[in-house]
Amino acid sequence: MLTILKEYIEGGYQISEYSRDGVNVSHTVKVPIQSEMPAEPEQQEPTLEDKINYIYYKNMGVI
């Protein structure tokens, strides 16, 4: 069974050290810390081709 020996933040990473025997480090996991939530993607303006297709299919009764 794994136990966490130590957790700390260093150089923009959250570092966790795990142990199988409770004394020696068996492996280390580094997870980058995100400072901000990513912004929502902007809605792209439909291309001219998309607009033409929309009008065509609307007139055909598909939409």
N, C-alpha and C positions, 0 to 999 in steps of 0.2 A: 504494500500500500504506500502511496506517495503522501508526503507531508510537506507543507510549505515551511522552509527554514527561514526565509527572509524575503521581504518585499520592499523595494525602494524605487525612487525616481532619480534617473541620472541621464543627462544629455537629451532630454525630450523623450525618453523611453521609461515605461514602467517595467522594472525588472523583477522577476520572481525566481527565486532559487528553490528547487525541490530536492527532497532527499528520500531515499528508500529506507535507510536505516536510522534516520533521525539525527545523524551526526555529520556525515559527509554529503556534499552537494552532488547529486546524480545528474541533474541537468538544469539549465537556465533558460528562461523564456523572456524575450524582450518584445514588448508591445509598444508601438509608437503612440504618443499622446496627441490627440487632435485638439487643437486650441479652439477651433470654431466649428460650428455645424455648417456643412456645405449649403450654399444657397440653392433654392429651388431652381431647376433649369428654366430658362426663359422660353416662352412660347414662340416658336418660329413662325414667321409670316408665310402663309402658303405661297408656293411658287405659281407662276402664271399657268404652267401646265396643270397644277392641281385645281386651280380655279376653273380652267376650261373643262377639265374632266368633270368637275362638280356640276357645272351648268349642263353639260351634255347628258350626264346620267340622270339629272333631275328632270330634264325635258323628256327623256326616254321612259320616265316613270319608275326607275330603279330605286331612286332615293325617295 
